[in-house]
Amino acid sequence: QVQLVESGGGLVQAGDSLRLSCAASGRTFSSYHMGWFRQAPGKEREFVATSMWGNSYYADSVKGRFSISRDNAKNTVNLQMNSLKPEDTAVYYCAASSRPAGWVKRNPSDYDYWGQGTQVTVSS
């Protein structure tokens, strides 16, 4: 199994930046596809970003503002969030998928392991 722990969330003002980190332990980190999701109160968990086949993929709502990166040596995956908006307020989760490559994994059901989440609050 894989254990995931997110960190870096907090309270910021609109236009500010945050960097989220996800630390992984357990099975070989490089064997998993990693993604970021978020969930606001009363809403479904939604896709934010993932990196596969050397390319990064983002939800339309965060394109141009968020950037995903991965450091296999440190067993971490990061999400740099710039130009934050109040609409970005949510609990952010990192996730790991053991399923094979072949499609961009944008659905929560594509992932097998989840962190506890870290709260991001953007005030106006």
QUIRAJO-V349790 format. One line per field, one symbol per residue. ss: DSSP state (H for helix, E for strand, L for the rest). psi: psi as a letter, one per 30 degrees, with the letter a starting at -180 (. if undefined). Layout:
BEGIN
ss: ???
psi: ???
END
This chain:
BEGIN
ss: LEEEEEELLEEEELLLLEEEEEEEEELLHHHLEEEEEEELLLLLLEEEEEEELLEEEELLLLLLLEEEEEELLLLEEEEEELLLLHHHLEEEEEEEELLLLLLLLLLHHHLLEELLLEEEEEEL
psi: lkkkjllflakllkfllljkkjkklcljeffkkklklljlkgllklkellkkhglkklkeffkfelkklkjeeghlkljkjlhkleffklkkkllkkglllflkjfkeffkfkklflkkkkjl.
END
